[in-house]
Amino acid sequence: MLSAALVTSPLVTTLATGPFSDHFSGGYGGPGWWFLLIPLFWIAVFALLFTFMFRRRRDAITRWKSEHSPRRGAEKTLAERYANGDIDEVEYRARLEVLRANSGD
């Protein structure tokens, strides 16, 4: 049988309640591996935002260049002349073919 002095000693009490005190008192064991998920999440969010913004900008620049190319301007002028009746359909198609052949696209 254990003596009363041994049962009430601080060492026995600490050893007996140690695992429970950490669990119930919110013992701090460090942030854990999941702590890395927070910065990785934000890095992924910013990477996606920058990727989509860069893609939209690149597409807008490509679209602007195609709309303002010299070939496009020449075709537009030719179409306006055909619409105004300055040239007939045969001449319009012949000139359009020459424009497209010389553009290199």
C-alpha positions in Angstrom: 0.0 0.0 0.0 1.2 3.5 -0.8 1.8 5.9 1.9 -0.2 9.1 2.1 2.9 11.2 1.7 3.8 9.5 -1.6 0.2 9.8 -3.0 0.1 13.6 -2.3 3.6 14.4 -3.5 3.8 16.9 -6.4 5.9 14.4 -8.4 3.1 11.8 -8.4 0.4 14.4 -9.1 2.4 15.8 -12.0 3.1 12.4 -13.5 -0.5 11.3 -13.1 -2.1 14.5 -14.6 0.6 15.5 -17.1 -1.0 14.0 -20.2 -4.4 15.4 -19.3 -3.2 18.8 -18.4 -1.7 19.3 -21.9 -4.9 18.1 -23.5 -7.4 20.2 -21.5 -5.3 23.3 -20.9 -4.5 23.8 -24.6 -0.8 23.0 -24.3 1.2 24.6 -27.0 3.0 22.1 -29.1 3.8 24.3 -32.0 1.8 25.2 -35.1 2.0 21.9 -36.7 2.5 21.0 -40.4 -0.9 22.5 -41.4 0.5 25.9 -40.7 2.2 25.8 -44.1 -1.2 25.5 -45.8 -2.0 29.2 -45.1 0.9 30.8 -47.0 0.6 28.2 -49.7 -3.1 29.0 -50.2 -2.3 32.7 -50.5 0.6 32.1 -52.9 -1.8 30.0 -55.1 -4.5 32.7 -55.0 -2.0 35.5 -56.1 -0.5 33.2 -58.7 -3.9 32.6 -60.2 -4.9 36.3 -60.1 -1.6 37.3 -61.8 -2.0 34.5 -64.4 -5.5 35.5 -65.4 -4.7 39.2 -65.4 -1.6 38.6 -67.6 -3.6 36.4 -70.0 -6.4 39.0 -70.3 -3.8 41.8 -71.0 -2.0 39.6 -73.5 -5.3 38.8 -75.3 -6.3 42.4 -75.4 -2.9 43.4 -76.9 -3.2 40.7 -79.5 -6.7 41.7 -80.4 -5.7 45.4 -80.6 -2.8 44.6 -82.9 -5.0 42.5 -85.2 -7.6 45.2 -85.4 -5.1 47.9 -86.1 -2.8 46.1 -88.5 -2.0 47.7 -91.9 -3.6 44.8 -93.7 -6.8 45.3 -91.8 -6.8 49.0 -92.6 -6.3 48.2 -96.3 -9.1 45.7 -96.4 -11.4 48.1 -94.6 -10.6 50.8 -97.2 -11.1 48.4 -100.0 -14.5 47.3 -98.5 -15.6 50.9 -98.2 -14.7 51.6 -101.9 -16.7 48.6 -102.9 -19.6 49.6 -100.8 -19.6 53.1 -102.2 -19.6 51.7 -105.8 -16.1 53.0 -106.7 -15.0 49.5 -107.8 -17.0 46.5 -108.9 -17.0 43.0 -107.4 -14.4 41.5 -109.7 -11.9 44.3 -109.0 -12.7 44.1 -105.2 -12.0 40.3 -105.1 -8.8 40.7 -107.2 -7.4 43.4 -105.0 -8.5 41.6 -101.8 -6.6 38.5 -103.1 -3.5 40.5 -103.7 -3.7 42.1 -100.3 -4.0 38.8 -98.6 -1.2 37.2 -100.7 1.2 40.0 -99.9 0.5 40.2 -96.2 2.5 37.1 -95.2 -0.1 35.8 -92.7 
